[in-house]
Amino acid sequence: MGPRGWGASSTDDGQIELWGTTQGTHVFRDRMAAILRMDSSKIRVTQSEMGGGFGSFDDSKPASVQWVSALHEAGMLTIPAGSSVVRFLPPLNLTQQEAQAGLDLFEQTIQKITA
């Protein structure tokens, strides 16, 4: 999980700037405006860098692309299927032991890259 924290500053003309860990900057801005009883246009909320699906902090590419790259290096065939979804591509004739080994490899690889 990413850090949780906020910073704030105000300007001489009554503007407020907030920096923090939120995924809903506009919702947070509107709630703060209601609490402070001020126009939301005077509040600026900036999202700080925060973890994604499994704690990824690399903004250059979606987490699923990073995971697929690491899984490929570990020998597992997967493809990204959204920004935080990985699609497995197992053989059609898969034993339960092979499936479990694949899931174990997946878990170990994701733990390594999110540590």
N, CA and C atoms as a LAMMPS dump frame, in Angstrom:
ITEM: TIMESTEP
0
ITEM: NUMBER OF ATOMS
345
ITEM: BOX BOUNDS ff ff ff
-5.0000000000000000e+02 5.0000000000000000e+02
-5.0000000000000000e+02 5.0000000000000000e+02
-5.0000000000000000e+02 5.0000000000000000e+02
ITEM: ATOMS id mol type element x y z
1 1 1 N 0.838 -1.178 0
2 1 2 C 0 0 0
3 1 3 C 0.88 1.236 0
4 2 1 N 0.402 2.254 -0.664
5 2 2 C 1.129 3.517 -0.705
6 2 3 C 0.946 4.278 0.593
7 3 1 N 1.764 5.291 0.793
8 3 2 C 1.639 6.1 2.002
9 3 3 C 0.356 6.911 1.979
10 4 1 N -0.157 7.19 3.132
11 4 2 C -1.361 8.007 3.261
12 4 3 C -0.967 9.302 3.949
13 5 1 N -1.179 10.409 3.297
14 5 2 C -0.832 11.678 3.903
15 5 3 C -1.313 12.827 3.046
16 6 1 N -1.389 14.005 3.654
17 6 2 C -1.87 15.197 2.979
18 6 3 C -0.999 16.381 3.326
19 7 1 N -0.914 17.309 2.398
20 7 2 C -0.261 18.586 2.618
21 7 3 C -1.197 19.672 2.12
22 8 1 N -1.087 20.849 2.693
23 8 2 C -1.966 21.944 2.289
24 8 3 C -1.23 23.272 2.409
25 9 1 N -1.639 24.196 1.567
26 9 2 C -1.144 25.568 1.68
27 9 3 C -2.251 26.498 1.209
28 10 1 N -2.166 27.734 1.637
29 10 2 C -3.138 28.727 1.197
30 10 3 C -2.383 29.936 0.654
31 11 1 N -3.044 30.668 -0.199
32 11 2 C -2.444 31.855 -0.791
33 11 3 C -3.112 33.101 -0.225
34 12 1 N -2.488 34.252 -0.454
35 12 2 C -3.034 35.512 0.061
36 12 3 C -4.399 35.85 -0.524
37 13 1 N -4.684 35.34 -1.715
38 13 2 C -5.979 35.647 -2.348
39 13 3 C -7.072 34.63 -2.007
40 14 1 N -6.811 33.753 -1.019
41 14 2 C -7.841 32.832 -0.533
42 14 3 C -7.901 31.49 -1.228
43 15 1 N -6.954 31.204 -2.093
44 15 2 C -6.907 29.896 -2.754
45 15 3 C -6.318 28.87 -1.785
46 16 1 N -6.747 27.637 -1.919
47 16 2 C -6.205 26.541 -1.104
48 16 3 C -5.662 25.483 -2.049
49 17 1 N -4.459 25.007 -1.752
50 17 2 C -3.864 23.914 -2.512
51 17 3 C -3.692 22.723 -1.578
52 18 1 N -4.143 21.557 -2.027
53 18 2 C -4.046 20.324 -1.242
54 18 3 C -3.323 19.275 -2.079
55 19 1 N -2.426 18.52 -1.449
56 19 2 C -1.728 17.413 -2.095
57 19 3 C -1.95 16.181 -1.241
58 20 1 N -2.37 15.103 -1.86
59 20 2 C -2.582 13.912 -1.054
60 20 3 C -2.892 12.686 -1.867
61 21 1 N -3.148 11.624 -1.144
62 21 2 C -3.395 10.315 -1.744
63 21 3 C -4.892 10.095 -1.902
64 22 1 N -5.396 10.467 -3.047
65 22 2 C -6.793 10.247 -3.373
66 22 3 C -6.903 9.875 -4.838
67 23 1 N -7.899 9.089 -5.165
68 23 2 C -8.15 8.783 -6.57
69 23 3 C -9.302 9.617 -7.105
70 24 1 N -9.924 10.401 -6.233
71 24 2 C -11.061 11.222 -6.632
72 24 3 C -10.821 12.683 -6.309
73 25 1 N -9.951 13.323 -7.086
74 25 2 C -9.577 14.706 -6.768
75 25 3 C -10.771 15.66 -6.808
76 26 1 N -11.654 15.493 -7.776
77 26 2 C -12.793 16.4 -7.888
78 26 3 C -13.81 16.176 -6.768
79 27 1 N -14.044 14.936 -6.432
80 27 2 C -14.962 14.632 -5.323
81 27 3 C -14.396 15.194 -4.02
82 28 1 N -13.104 14.99 -3.797
83 28 2 C -12.469 15.493 -2.576
84 28 3 C -12.526 17.023 -2.537
85 29 1 N -12.227 17.652 -3.675
86 29 2 C -12.295 19.117 -3.748
87 29 3 C -13.693 19.616 -3.401
88 30 1 N -14.713 19 -3.972
89 30 2 C -16.085 19.433 -3.714
90 30 3 C -16.488 19.227 -2.258
91 31 1 N -16.044 18.129 -1.661
92 31 2 C -16.346 17.89 -0.24
93 31 3 C -15.649 18.914 0.647
94 32 1 N -14.376 19.222 0.32
95 32 2 C -13.652 20.227 1.102
96 32 3 C -14.311 21.599 0.956
97 33 1 N -14.773 21.918 -0.238
98 33 2 C -15.459 23.196 -0.457
99 33 3 C -16.715 23.29 0.405
100 34 1 N -17.461 22.193 0.487
101 34 2 C -18.666 22.196 1.324
102 34 3 C -18.318 22.347 2.801
103 35 1 N -17.278 21.631 3.239
104 35 2 C -16.873 21.717 4.652
105 35 3 C -16.387 23.118 4.994
106 36 1 N -15.601 23.716 4.084
107 36 2 C -15.025 25.036 4.329
108 36 3 C -15.957 26.174 3.917
109 37 1 N -17.088 25.822 3.313
110 37 2 C -18.077 26.797 2.85
111 37 3 C -17.444 27.835 1.927
112 38 1 N -16.793 27.309 0.914
113 38 2 C -16.176 28.186 -0.071
114 38 3 C -16.38 27.619 -1.468
115 39 1 N -16.169 28.436 -2.481
116 39 2 C -16.335 28.025 -3.868
117 39 3 C -15.265 26.986 -4.219
118 40 1 N -15.679 25.896 -4.845
119 40 2 C -14.731 24.823 -5.181
120 40 3 C -13.672 25.28 -6.174
121 41 1 N -13.935 26.351 -6.932
122 41 2 C -12.939 26.847 -7.881
123 41 3 C -11.72 27.455 -7.179
124 42 1 N -11.833 27.709 -5.886
125 42 2 C -10.718 28.262 -5.115
126 42 3 C -9.879 27.168 -4.453
127 43 1 N -10.232 25.897 -4.712
128 43 2 C -9.509 24.765 -4.122
129 43 3 C -8.886 23.946 -5.242
130 44 1 N -7.6 23.69 -5.107
131 44 2 C -6.896 22.846 -6.074
132 44 3 C -6.406 21.603 -5.333
133 45 1 N -6.772 20.428 -5.841
134 45 2 C -6.35 19.165 -5.239
135 45 3 C -5.443 18.455 -6.239
136 46 1 N -4.252 18.077 -5.776
137 46 2 C -3.296 17.364 -6.613
138 46 3 C -3.069 15.99 -6.022
139 47 1 N -3.252 14.972 -6.856
140 47 2 C -3.024 13.591 -6.413
141 47 3 C -1.529 13.327 -6.369
142 48 1 N -1.053 12.857 -5.219
143 48 2 C 0.346 12.465 -5.126
144 48 3 C 0.499 11.063 -5.691
145 49 1 N 1.738 10.676 -5.932
146 49 2 C 2.001 9.343 -6.454
147 49 3 C 1.539 8.314 -5.437
148 50 1 N 0.795 7.332 -5.897
149 50 2 C 0.293 6.31 -4.984
150 50 3 C 0.262 4.964 -5.669
151 51 1 N 0.173 3.938 -4.862
152 51 2 C 0.174 2.575 -5.386
153 51 3 C -1.075 2.243 -6.162
154 52 1 N -0.887 1.426 -7.121
155 52 2 C -1.987 0.917 -7.891
156 52 3 C -2.343 -0.457 -7.448
157 53 1 N -3.019 -1.247 -8.293
158 53 2 C -3.526 -2.571 -7.962
159 53 3 C -2.715 -3.365 -6.972
160 54 1 N -1.435 -3.585 -7.222
161 54 2 C -0.586 -4.344 -6.329
162 54 3 C 0.582 -3.502 -5.847
163 55 1 N 0.364 -2.202 -5.669
164 55 2 C 1.409 -1.354 -5.134
165 55 3 C 2.355 -0.785 -6.163
166 56 1 N 2.035 -0.866 -7.422
167 56 2 C 2.915 -0.346 -8.462
168 56 3 C 2.964 1.171 -8.418
169 57 1 N 4.172 1.738 -8.539
170 57 2 C 4.33 3.182 -8.542
171 57 3 C 4.855 3.693 -9.876
172 58 1 N 5.012 2.852 -10.872
173 58 2 C 5.544 3.268 -12.157
174 58 3 C 4.413 3.814 -13.012
175 59 1 N 4.407 5.148 -13.233
176 59 2 C 3.342 5.769 -14.009
177 59 3 C 3.544 5.647 -15.511
178 60 1 N 4.692 5.123 -15.947
179 60 2 C 4.994 5.094 -17.368
180 60 3 C 4.2 4.036 -18.126
181 61 1 N 3.734 3.006 -17.461
182 61 2 C 2.94 1.983 -18.124
183 61 3 C 2.009 1.339 -17.103
184 62 1 N 0.877 0.799 -17.575
185 62 2 C -0.072 0.177 -16.652
186 62 3 C 0.551 -0.976 -15.866
187 63 1 N 0.028 -1.201 -14.686
188 63 2 C 0.533 -2.267 -13.825
189 63 3 C 0.497 -3.611 -14.541
190 64 1 N -0.558 -3.877 -15.292
191 64 2 C -0.666 -5.186 -15.953
192 64 3 C 0.478 -5.416 -16.936
193 65 1 N 0.949 -4.37 -17.6
194 65 2 C 2.058 -4.518 -18.541
195 65 3 C 3.34 -4.868 -17.782
196 66 1 N 3.549 -4.23 -16.632
197 66 2 C 4.709 -4.541 -15.798
198 66 3 C 4.646 -5.989 -15.311
199 67 1 N 3.466 -6.416 -14.878
200 67 2 C 3.307 -7.778 -14.364
201 67 3 C 3.564 -8.801 -15.468
202 68 1 N 2.994 -8.555 -16.652
203 68 2 C 3.153 -9.489 -17.766
204 68 3 C 4.623 -9.613 -18.137
205 69 1 N 5.352 -8.503 -18.136
206 69 2 C 6.777 -8.537 -18.447
207 69 3 C 7.533 -9.4 -17.436
208 70 1 N 7.249 -9.198 -16.149
209 70 2 C 7.918 -9.984 -15.104
210 70 3 C 7.523 -11.456 -15.178
211 71 1 N 6.254 -11.731 -15.453
212 71 2 C 5.798 -13.119 -15.559
213 71 3 C 6.425 -13.809 -16.77
214 72 1 N 6.583 -13.066 -17.863
215 72 2 C 7.237 -13.634 -19.041
216 72 3 C 8.675 -14.032 -18.713
217 73 1 N 9.377 -13.159 -17.989
218 73 2 C 10.756 -13.474 -17.582
219 73 3 C 10.804 -14.705 -16.681
220 74 1 N 9.732 -14.932 -15.913
221 74 2 C 9.67 -16.099 -15.023
222 74 3 C 9.222 -17.358 -15.766
223 75 1 N 8.833 -17.205 -17.04
224 75 2 C 8.454 -18.37 -17.83
225 75 3 C 6.965 -18.608 -17.933
226 76 1 N 6.141 -17.626 -17.59
227 76 2 C 4.697 -17.799 -17.636
228 76 3 C 4.098 -16.971 -18.763
229 77 1 N 3.235 -17.573 -19.567
230 77 2 C 2.604 -16.901 -20.689
231 77 3 C 1.322 -16.218 -20.219
232 78 1 N 1.328 -14.883 -20.266
233 78 2 C 0.164 -14.076 -19.896
234 78 3 C 0.106 -12.879 -20.844
235 79 1 N -1.044 -12.206 -20.871
236 79 2 C -1.184 -10.971 -21.636
237 79 3 C -1.945 -9.962 -20.785
238 80 1 N -1.692 -8.66 -20.986
239 80 2 C -2.487 -7.666 -20.254
240 80 3 C -3.897 -7.634 -20.828
241 81 1 N -4.873 -7.471 -19.97
242 81 2 C -6.277 -7.414 -20.406
243 81 3 C -6.966 -6.239 -19.724
244 82 1 N -6.312 -5.125 -19.676
245 82 2 C -6.79 -3.929 -18.985
246 82 3 C -5.645 -3.367 -18.171
247 83 1 N -5.874 -2.24 -17.52
248 83 2 C -4.787 -1.579 -16.798
249 83 3 C -4.323 -2.351 -15.567
250 84 1 N -5.19 -3.157 -14.983
251 84 2 C -4.791 -3.912 -13.794
252 84 3 C -5.281 -5.357 -13.843
253 85 1 N -5.405 -5.892 -15.061
254 85 2 C -5.887 -7.268 -15.243
255 85 3 C -4.882 -8.037 -16.086
256 86 1 N -4.555 -9.238 -15.636
257 86 2 C -3.663 -10.119 -16.379
258 86 3 C -4.449 -11.354 -16.792
259 87 1 N -4.326 -11.732 -18.058
260 87 2 C -5.02 -12.918 -18.571
261 87 3 C -4.018 -14.052 -18.707
262 88 1 N -4.331 -15.181 -18.085
263 88 2 C -3.496 -16.373 -18.178
264 88 3 C -3.753 -17.077 -19.503
265 89 1 N -2.698 -17.66 -20.065
266 89 2 C -2.826 -18.408 -21.318
267 89 3 C -2.258 -19.811 -21.124
268 90 1 N -2.953 -20.635 -20.33
269 90 2 C -2.443 -21.989 -20.073
270 90 3 C -2.753 -22.921 -21.241
271 91 1 N -2.052 -24.049 -21.304
272 91 2 C -2.408 -25.049 -22.318
273 91 3 C -3.806 -25.603 -22.019
274 92 1 N -4.429 -26.148 -23.04
275 92 2 C -5.789 -26.665 -22.86
276 92 3 C -5.837 -27.931 -22.017
277 93 1 N -4.789 -28.71 -22.035
278 93 2 C -4.746 -29.95 -21.239
279 93 3 C -3.811 -29.722 -20.048
280 94 1 N -4.356 -29.19 -18.997
281 94 2 C -3.601 -28.766 -17.821
282 94 3 C -4.004 -29.615 -16.623
283 95 1 N -3.029 -30.188 -15.947
284 95 2 C -3.344 -30.951 -14.741
285 95 3 C -3.531 -29.988 -13.571
286 96 1 N -4.138 -30.478 -12.52
287 96 2 C -4.333 -29.646 -11.341
288 96 3 C -2.984 -29.254 -10.731
289 97 1 N -2.028 -30.148 -10.76
290 97 2 C -0.689 -29.844 -10.236
291 97 3 C -0.014 -28.744 -11.053
292 98 1 N -0.164 -28.804 -12.372
293 98 2 C 0.413 -27.769 -13.226
294 98 3 C -0.267 -26.421 -12.989
295 99 1 N -1.578 -26.456 -12.796
296 99 2 C -2.308 -25.22 -12.506
297 99 3 C -1.836 -24.615 -11.191
298 100 1 N -1.664 -25.447 -10.178
299 100 2 C -1.202 -24.955 -8.881
300 100 3 C 0.218 -24.4 -8.98
301 101 1 N 1.078 -25.072 -9.74
302 101 2 C 2.447 -24.589 -9.931
303 101 3 C 2.439 -23.228 -10.626
304 102 1 N 1.553 -23.062 -11.593
305 102 2 C 1.425 -21.776 -12.276
306 102 3 C 0.94 -20.677 -11.353
307 103 1 N -0.04 -20.977 -10.521
308 103 2 C -0.538 -19.992 -9.556
309 103 3 C 0.537 -19.638 -8.534
310 104 1 N 1.305 -20.616 -8.109
311 104 2 C 2.411 -20.351 -7.175
312 104 3 C 3.452 -19.438 -7.82
313 105 1 N 3.794 -19.718 -9.073
314 105 2 C 4.762 -18.893 -9.79
315 105 3 C 4.232 -17.466 -9.952
316 106 1 N 2.946 -17.345 -10.267
317 106 2 C 2.318 -16.033 -10.396
318 106 3 C 2.439 -15.25 -9.083
319 107 1 N 2.058 -15.887 -7.994
320 107 2 C 2.097 -15.223 -6.687
321 107 3 C 3.525 -14.81 -6.312
322 108 1 N 4.491 -15.691 -6.514
323 108 2 C 5.885 -15.385 -6.185
324 108 3 C 6.403 -14.214 -7.026
325 109 1 N 6.067 -14.209 -8.3
326 109 2 C 6.551 -13.152 -9.197
327 109 3 C 5.944 -11.805 -8.829
328 110 1 N 4.642 -11.772 -8.583
329 110 2 C 3.99 -10.509 -8.214
330 110 3 C 4.536 -10.007 -6.882
331 111 1 N 4.759 -10.892 -5.936
332 111 2 C 5.343 -10.466 -4.652
333 111 3 C 6.712 -9.855 -4.842
334 112 1 N 7.517 -10.404 -5.734
335 112 2 C 8.869 -9.864 -5.993
336 112 3 C 8.809 -8.458 -6.559
337 113 1 N 7.917 -8.243 -7.523
338 113 2 C 7.895 -6.933 -8.176
339 113 3 C 7.158 -5.864 -7.379
340 114 1 N 6.379 -6.255 -6.396
341 114 2 C 5.689 -5.266 -5.572
342 114 3 C 6.341 -5.045 -4.219
343 115 1 N 7.412 -5.781 -3.948
344 115 2 C 8.096 -5.644 -2.65
345 115 3 C 8.876 -4.347 -2.572
